[in-house]
Amino acid sequence: MARVQLSELSAFAAVADTLSFTKAAAHIGCSLPTISQTIKSLEERLDVRLFNRTTRSVALTEAGVRLLAEIQPALERVDQAIESINAFRDKPVGTLRLAVSRVFALRGLGPLIRSFLAEYPSIQLELAVDDTNSDIVRNRFDAGIRSGHRVERDMKVIRVFDDCNFIAVASPDYLASRPAPSHPEELQTHNCIRHRFPADDTLQPWIFDKGEQRAEIAVDGSLIVNDFDLALNAALDGVGVAYLVEPMVDPHLADGRLVRLLPDWNYATPGLFLYHPSRRQPPMPLQVFLDFVKRWRGDAMRQPIASITRLGGNALVVTPSHRVSAQIESGR
């Protein structure tokens, strides 16, 4: 039997992990025909079928399950061996993949990423917008950024941004034909722009606090969206009342395009955290990113005011020579 190549085993592991030839090809950076031919050649060389394929699904055979279990530790050791030589370089190299909530990707990530890429130009970053709370380990992300209450407890985390408030807003045009509410309960008489969370497909009540008082309102309205920017745009267009975090609406409140309703009522939501799986010895690109974010956060906290808007109000703009990704460490 001809000697099996490491590249063939890596391709097999990628297909086995994703159960998709298309996703595996994208992950390892080759074409679909190439990875299909690689697996076919491997099966012919081993004289055993590793996958059962249909037009709709891919599944490991018993032989495939056995092979994957045997080679995974070896492939991990190869990755660790290659990663270990990073310590001998002047600048770390490698690829990091980051899953991040869309609001943060558009409004807070730019300055952080631009500074990191400037300091570590040999690290390739890959950024994926993800509001579904997907499993970053299963999807091969190195780390993620999301609201603190949505981070799994077995992750290591570091705070990136402080808590911020959800508030109710509407446009002057919308309010021109109806009175502004004086209590959260009165929102039930308004056309509210509701948000369906992609993570769990639910429509959450709007929560408001005023001192020791709390109101949870099951609002109604003619428009449901699954993206906060769509809700913001609809509010700006006069469709109805939106329930959004302050950093999103501050510029529009300042220029008069939106009006804050119920000014004494808001709901504090947990801040944004960078999280990653626990690892005894993180890869060098991950470790330098952890250290960088801690320094960046520390510098920001020394400024007079720190918020998503003031720390980084611009959308991320990635130069053509880079992709985007990341990672982090430390206590909550």
Summary of the structure (lengths in Angstrom):
residues: 332
radius of gyration: 24.0
end to end distance: 52.7
largest distance: 81.1
contacts: 1017
relative contact order: 0.16
helix: 40%
strand: 23%
